Amino acid sequence: MVGETTSYRAAQALAYAMADMDRRPVVGKPSDDWDAFDAKLSSLLSEAIENKSASPVGKEAKPLDNEHAVLLAATRLTDSENRKTALRALVQRWPRSLETRDALVRLAQDEQSEIQLAAIHSLALEWPGDVTARQSLVNALQDDKQHAQIVAIWGLSEGWAGDVVVRDALAALTLHSSAQVRELATEGLADGWAGDTTARDVLLPLTQDRVQTVRETAVEVLMTGWSGDIAVRDALLNLLRSDIFSVRETAAEALISGWADDTIVENALHPLLHDPAPTVRWAAERALSRSENAPAAPRSSSAKSASSVDSKGSGVTDCDARLIAVRLPRDFRTEMPLHAISALHRGIGLDSPITIVSGVNGSGKSILLAALGLRIGCIGQEQRRRMRYLPPLAIELSSKLELLWREQLTPEECLYMPNENERHLRDLSIDTTRHRLVLIDNWMSSLSAERRELELARLRQHAESGCQFVVVANHENLNLTNERVIQLEGRRMRDQMQFLKNSRSARGEKATRFGASRNPY
């Protein structure tokens, strides 16, 4: 009916009849719902028909205008699915209409998260530079929903880069009590205001933030967005004197990346070759090896080559662990971001007799462990043939991983147990005189609490005999004491934004096969 024989007023009547009713008729519902709907619609249509003769000739609305009005009215419906459907159609067919923009501004505060995200995202894509859209996205920065903040910050840094009002709004967020919000604001400032001195001065204090992820993000964005800046260089040089070894490590890499030919930087990095922390020594060695006249850094190296100093002190505990750390070059990217990839970019310390790798499903725990097994060489061709599945990404990662050893082991001295093997430790036939590094995936996932404690005690006994373990397990289910826990979490904002877009696109493609909209939201 809409767009074919009805006037503009008749189309509005249909839309407002739907919007005005809290209870709308559906198949199988009581007939009185239909009666009420018919009465309301008939009343509105009668008014439209009576007024039609008074309308000037040639003023009949075009079919698309009629449909546009219906969809705009439908965004006010109480049913969220109807609002969502209307939003999709509006963005697809009338994205640059002022009426659509105003509807998006209203829906950017919708109580339904998916509608809210779609509206914010659409404002960012379709209305860059627009003052009204900008204010709507700035308001979304104060939302308690993290995904809304991510999309708003991403949109503002993309569509309003260089805008002073947006810059100042993001600068205010760097003082937020939430570490995650501070980190998001940091990335937004870097993406839209790289090189800006005001943004730089806001970011510099964050290099000493109390939260590690915020510190690392601030250092990384300053390194890329303000490369060569003397004020940033001096702040990073100051971080080399930090008592926290991870801060020294991050600062060393940032300095050589942004100030490779700076003599002051090279002179400051040389003392780190004798740093108490092996990962800091590794970072310094790698950094200095990338200077103009130095050879390329080895992909697999020994901590002894960096220094003969014992690794005690400065928050680093020496132990019998042979494998100290694993990392991945920062230029390695995947189509769908993983927690494990982000962690590997920063470097994962394994300098403990027992390391527990934990994280949500899909964070890349098993991929990380399989890649490590392939890189070391303890997953041979025979074992690969027996395994039901070996992720292709694990194979790709294995050729890129860089390992830091205290004492490099042979493949025969390492053992990899995939998650398809449900045997317990007593059945693994671990020979601690032969196996000195064991990788176990999805350990004890189905055991009772009492049985988990027994198996954990057995694991500690093996570790006391000189065997190092890297284990994928849910650390919250274990009564841990001195074991190191690697929690895979905390993707970067740009990764999370890509994750949101990819996941919605995947749903959109699936829906398209059944005749639904292509809009990812």
HUGI-V632477 format. One record per residue. N is the residue number from 1. PHI is phi in degrees with one decimal (NA if undefined). Layout:
# HUGI-V632477
((N/PHI) (N/PHI))
This chain:
# HUGI-V632477
((1/NA) (2/-66.9) (3/84.3) (4/-118.1) (5/-122.3) (6/-92.2) (7/-82.3) (8/-57.5) (9/-68.2) (10/-67.5) (11/-62.8) (12/-63.2) (13/-59.9) (14/-62.6) (15/-65.5) (16/-73.5) (17/-62.9) (18/-71.1) (19/-69.2) (20/-79.0) (21/-104.7) (22/-73.0) (23/-116.3) (24/-106.4) (25/-72.6) (26/-133.6) (27/-59.5) (28/91.6) (29/-90.4) (30/-56.1) (31/-66.5) (32/-64.9) (33/-63.1) (34/-65.8) (35/-63.5) (36/-65.0) (37/-63.9) (38/-61.8) (39/-64.7) (40/-64.7) (41/-66.0) (42/-60.6) (43/-62.0) (44/-69.7) (45/-66.5) (46/-61.3) (47/-62.2) (48/-66.4) (49/-68.6) (50/-62.5) (51/-84.6) (52/-63.7) (53/-65.2) (54/-81.9) (55/-75.2) (56/-61.5) (57/-63.5) (58/86.4) (59/-93.9) (60/-60.1) (61/-68.5) (62/-69.5) (63/-52.9) (64/-65.4) (65/-63.4) (66/-60.0) (67/-66.0) (68/-59.5) (69/-62.6) (70/-61.7) (71/-66.7) (72/-60.1) (73/-66.4) (74/-67.4) (75/-70.0) (76/-99.9) (77/-63.6) (78/-74.7) (79/-79.1) (80/-66.6) (81/-64.9) (82/-67.2) (83/-63.1) (84/-64.1) (85/-62.9) (86/-63.4) (87/-62.2) (88/-58.2) (89/-65.4) (90/-61.2) (91/-68.0) (92/-74.0) (93/-108.0) (94/-133.3) (95/-65.8) (96/-104.4) (97/-78.5) (98/-61.6) (99/-64.6) (100/-64.9) (101/-58.0) (102/-64.4) (103/-66.4) (104/-64.9) (105/-59.7) (106/-67.4) (107/-73.7) (108/-66.2) (109/-114.2) (110/-63.4) (111/-72.2) (112/-88.4) (113/-59.8) (114/-66.3) (115/-66.3) (116/-59.7) (117/-62.6) (118/-63.1) (119/-66.6) (120/-62.2) (121/-62.3) (122/-67.0) (123/-60.5) (124/-66.4) (125/-77.3) (126/-97.1) (127/-129.1) (128/-62.3) (129/86.2) (130/-73.9) (131/-66.9) (132/-64.1) (133/-64.3) (134/-58.3) (135/-64.2) (136/-63.4) (137/-71.0) (138/-63.3) (139/-62.7) (140/-67.3) (141/-61.9) (142/-87.5) (143/-69.6) (144/-78.1) (145/-82.8) (146/-62.8) (147/-63.0) (148/-64.0) (149/-64.5) (150/-59.7) (151/-66.6) (152/-65.0) (153/-65.0) (154/-59.2) (155/-63.7) (156/-66.6) (157/-70.7) (158/-83.5) (159/-94.9) (160/-130.9) (161/-57.0) (162/88.3) (163/-70.0) (164/-67.4) (165/-61.9) (166/-68.0) (167/-56.1) (168/-67.5) (169/-66.2) (170/-69.7) (171/-60.5) (172/-63.9) (173/-70.3) (174/-67.7) (175/-100.6) (176/-63.1) (177/-69.9) (178/-83.4) (179/-62.7) (180/-66.5) (181/-67.3) (182/-60.5) (183/-66.8) (184/-63.4) (185/-63.1) (186/-59.6) (187/-68.1) (188/-62.6) (189/-62.4) (190/-67.7) (191/-70.8) (192/-107.3) (193/-138.5) (194/-59.1) (195/88.7) (196/-72.7) (197/-68.3) (198/-65.3) (199/-61.9) (200/-58.7) (201/-66.3) (202/-72.7) (203/-80.0) (204/-56.0) (205/-61.7) (206/-71.4) (207/-67.7) (208/-118.4) (209/-59.8) (210/-72.4) (211/-103.9) (212/-60.6) (213/-63.4) (214/-68.8) (215/-58.7) (216/-64.1) (217/-65.3) (218/-61.3) (219/-63.2) (220/-65.9) (221/-71.8) (222/-66.1) (223/-62.7) (224/-87.5) (225/-89.6) (226/-131.7) (227/-59.0) (228/88.8) (229/-69.7) (230/-65.5) (231/-63.0) (232/-68.7) (233/-56.8) (234/-65.4) (235/-65.5) (236/-69.9) (237/-60.7) (238/-65.7) (239/-68.9) (240/-63.0) (241/-96.3) (242/-64.9) (243/-78.8) (244/-95.4) (245/-65.2) (246/-67.0) (247/-68.7) (248/-61.7) (249/-63.1) (250/-63.4) (251/-64.2) (252/-62.6) (253/-67.0) (254/-64.9) (255/-63.8) (256/-73.3) (257/-74.9) (258/-100.7) (259/-138.5) (260/-61.7) (261/-101.3) (262/-86.8) (263/-62.9) (264/-61.0) (265/-65.7) (266/-59.6) (267/-64.3) (268/-74.7) (269/-81.0) (270/-57.3) (271/-60.7) (272/-71.1) (273/-64.5) (274/-115.4) (275/-65.1) (276/-61.8) (277/-88.8) (278/-61.3) (279/-69.5) (280/-70.8) (281/-59.9) (282/-62.3) (283/-61.4) (284/-65.2) (285/-63.3) (286/-63.3) (287/-63.8) (288/-70.2) (289/-70.4) (290/-88.8) (291/-68.4) (292/-59.3) (293/-105.3) (294/-104.1) (295/-72.4) (296/-66.0) (297/-69.7) (298/-70.9) (299/-76.7) (300/-136.9) (301/-134.6) (302/-108.3) (303/-63.3) (304/-66.2) (305/-71.3) (306/-83.0) (307/-170.4) (308/-95.7) (309/-69.9) (310/-66.7) (311/-92.1) (312/-90.0) (313/97.9) (314/54.3) (315/79.8) (316/-113.8) (317/-100.3) (318/-75.6) (319/-160.0) (320/-87.2) (321/-65.5) (322/-83.6) (323/-90.4) (324/-92.3) (325/-158.9) (326/-138.6) (327/-149.4) (328/-136.2) (329/-55.1) (330/-69.2) (331/-85.1) (332/-80.6) (333/-132.9) (334/-120.3) (335/-63.3) (336/-109.2) (337/-58.5) (338/-125.0) (339/-56.0) (340/-62.0) (341/-66.4) (342/-60.2) (343/-65.9) (344/-66.9) (345/-61.2) (346/-80.5) (347/100.5) (348/-113.5) (349/-81.3) (350/-121.6) (351/-77.6) (352/-154.6) (353/-58.5) (354/-131.9) (355/-118.0) (356/-103.0) (357/-99.4) (358/-127.9) (359/162.4) (360/-70.9) (361/-60.0) (362/85.5) (363/-82.0) (364/99.2) (365/-61.4) (366/-67.4) (367/-62.8) (368/-59.5) (369/-67.0) (370/-65.5) (371/-62.9) (372/-64.5) (373/-62.3) (374/-68.1) (375/-64.9) (376/-71.9) (377/103.0) (378/-86.4) (379/-103.4) (380/-84.2) (381/-61.8) (382/-65.3) (383/-66.7) (384/-62.5) (385/-68.4) (386/-78.4) (387/-71.5) (388/-67.9) (389/-155.7) (390/-127.2) (391/-56.4) (392/-56.1) (393/-64.3) (394/-63.4) (395/-66.1) (396/-65.1) (397/-61.6) (398/-59.0) (399/-81.8) (400/-107.7) (401/-64.0) (402/-114.1) (403/-112.9) (404/-116.1) (405/-107.7) (406/-84.5) (407/-145.6) (408/-69.2) (409/-101.9) (410/-85.0) (411/-56.3) (412/-68.5) (413/-87.7) (414/-117.2) (415/-134.5) (416/-117.0) (417/-115.8) (418/-71.8) (419/-71.3) (420/-79.7) (421/-94.3) (422/-97.3) (423/-68.9) (424/-90.4) (425/-59.4) (426/-68.1) (427/-97.5) (428/-82.5) (429/54.6) (430/-74.7) (431/-103.3) (432/-67.5) (433/-80.9) (434/-110.1) (435/-87.7) (436/-109.7) (437/-144.5) (438/-124.9) (439/-109.3) (440/-123.0) (441/-101.1) (442/55.5) (443/-78.5) (444/59.8) (445/-64.8) (446/-110.6) (447/-87.5) (448/-71.5) (449/-59.9) (450/-65.2) (451/-68.7) (452/-62.4) (453/-64.4) (454/-64.9) (455/-68.3) (456/-64.8) (457/-63.2) (458/-64.5) (459/-61.8) (460/-65.4) (461/-62.8) (462/-62.1) (463/-65.1) (464/-65.2) (465/-84.6) (466/105.9) (467/-98.6) (468/-94.7) (469/-124.0) (470/-121.5) (471/-126.5) (472/-88.5) (473/-163.0) (474/-83.0) (475/-66.1) (476/-69.0) (477/-91.0) (478/-118.5) (479/-90.8) (480/-87.6) (481/-120.6) (482/-103.5) (483/-70.3) (484/-81.9) (485/-116.1) (486/-105.5) (487/-96.6) (488/-83.3) (489/-163.1) (490/74.9) (491/-68.5) (492/-67.5) (493/-58.2) (494/-64.4) (495/-70.1) (496/-66.4) (497/-64.7) (498/-64.6) (499/-62.5) (500/-62.2) (501/-65.8) (502/-64.6) (503/-66.0) (504/-72.2) (505/-63.9) (506/-62.3) (507/-67.4) (508/-65.0) (509/-65.5) (510/-64.7) (511/-68.2) (512/-61.5) (513/-63.7) (514/-109.1) (515/85.7) (516/-90.5) (517/-68.2) (518/-84.4) (519/-60.2) (520/-65.9) (521/-96.5))
